[in-house]
């Protein structure tokens, strides 16, 4: 994996900035939507939170299930596609870590992603980022259809709206696809587009053994 791409994806400052902007500017709170899809009950007391980021979901699991909860259902949000071979990783998780009645929850971006499309049409596509956006709707869905008997996939069609072009540029510069763009060029380009609202879709797939 490209070291700079991985560094941009896990940089704590960039991650916190992205999450902060998303929470502030998205019409629908992604975290609340995600939590509404988890089926947590007394029969579920083990969760592996893979790629936990800031730990907001781990904290939710602990608060919901109690202090005795162990960190074997599996949750992976906006992270699994950073592995070298995400499908091989999913297979290992199902075979070695998933309880008999456990579930795997995998969430990530999918198309349409208007802001990414706009920026990369001007400054060049990052094929590694494109692959992460493709993953949920192509590679993962193909694996589920071929190798999983029962699964469900939910989509969240969201909208992000920014206050001004400076805020929009700041968000882009903290993403994996915008961190290497010159800020002056970016602000100039975004201002010329006159667009502060963008559609963004997230997907969540749920499946077991």
Secondary structure as UniProt FT lines:
FT   HELIX           3..10
FT   HELIX           12..25
FT   HELIX           30..37
FT   TURN            42..43
FT   STRAND          46..49
FT   TURN            50..51
FT   TURN            53..54
FT   HELIX           56..65
FT   TURN            67..68
FT   STRAND          73..77
FT   HELIX           80..82
FT   TURN            84..85
FT   HELIX           86..96
FT   TURN            100..101
FT   STRAND          104..113
FT   HELIX           114..123
FT   HELIX           127..135
FT   TURN            136..138
FT   HELIX           139..147
FT   STRAND          151..161
FT   HELIX           165..173
FT   TURN            176..180
FT   HELIX           183..193
FT   STRAND          197..207
//
